[in-house]
């Protein structure tokens, strides 16, 4: 079976690596617009690098009145556990040299001011009662919080009422490094072919039923054919879906959201003193990806602080691609969807536009509000983050990640963003099961899957504490994550 993958980011590279691990006879080629793997949204500073497992993100535990829902948090945490199983397998196999090259233990904290203390306390009570979050700690004591996250508390007056939670087994993940290493391993050891500098412009079905992929490479037009096509191209997946002539294409449109971060390089000593990702509360009307957070990042042996993100409305499909690309991806049937979102979510549109025109002075003011005094302690600079394209489905704006597979199972794609890269192995495993049912029905493939994923059943992880702890401890040990002793 011949498979073409569009995009050598974390999703496309995971698809290729996992598929070949399970079924070595598959013929897989990746087509990538850029010159290296993981250079788009997967690159270290195009995202915050949080290993999303719902430890610290308030938007994963929505509150309706006095009822707090943990269902989304449980699913994301379980998905991240499955992701860690795959990464631990790659480390054990030697596909990745050192786990610290892509994943590092980093405290996950949530910090709120007086108005949100009751909500955080309720969140702690609900979450810590489940075995996923049994190691979560809560405090409203100034000194204890300061011992967890000194950089956010050093400049605060002691009388300011704050509360925080912490989980010490959180992670910082360099998805760019992970993607690069997976791609190198897949090419050298699994026989995957990668063609860089290849910009796919269209994919359509031929009369024989195969997919025909048109692309430009080095100024010339090239064409590829595939039995199965997987599009893991971030925002670039939308125009390809539109040109695919699949019946479901009219249900979807893309809503682009850009962003910026403030970045500062710090010393190893300063990094060890903080070693945390601290999440706050999003502004009213802000998208989930705009929750303010101060992150320690470990990238290529250096340490950085990252604060943001600062959202923006940038009509582009991907970073490095212009407005014209986005404009030509829009079809007439998309216009009612875009207008509907503009009217129903006018507060969001206004917020994004206002954020777009913020100068550096305003960015530093927000940093000061989040961590008083910090803007003057380090040499900060504003950097552009990756470009995300959120899903508009049936004229309604959605903020998740969606798997879309054609009825004949020959075409698959991923749309949307968060939690995205953090759950990529679990999402890709589901894609493979949907797209390659005949491959997954084979006994030896099921046996290989079991070796890679000792437990990929999310419901089992959620409902069986002992099974979860057994898996968690094994993969954490392989990845160098030490259990909290509290």
Secondary structure, DSSP 8 states (H G I E B T S, - for coil): -EEEEE--SHHHHHHHHHHHHH-TT-EEEEE-SSSSTT-STTSGGGS--B--SSSS-GGGS-EETTEE--HHHHHHHHHHHHHHHHHHHHHHHTSSS-GGGTEEE-EEEEEEEGGGHHHHHHHHHHHHTSGGGTT-EEE--HHHHHHH-HHHHTTS-TTS-EEEEEETT-EEE-HHHHHHHHHHHHHHHH--EEE-SEEEEEEEE-TTS-EEEEEEETTEEEEEEESEEEE--GGGHHHHHHTTT-GGGGGEEEEEEEEEEEEEEE-HHHHHHH-EEEE----TT--GGG--EEEEEEETTEEEEEEEEEEE----SSTT--HHHHHHH--HHHHHHHHHHHHHTHHHHHHHHHHHT--HHHHHHHHHHHSTTGGGTS--EEEE---EEEEEETTEEE-SEEEEE-TTSSEEEEEE-TTGGGGHHHHHHHHHHHH-HHHHTSHHHHHHHHHH-S---HHHHHH-HHHHHHHHHHHHHHHT------
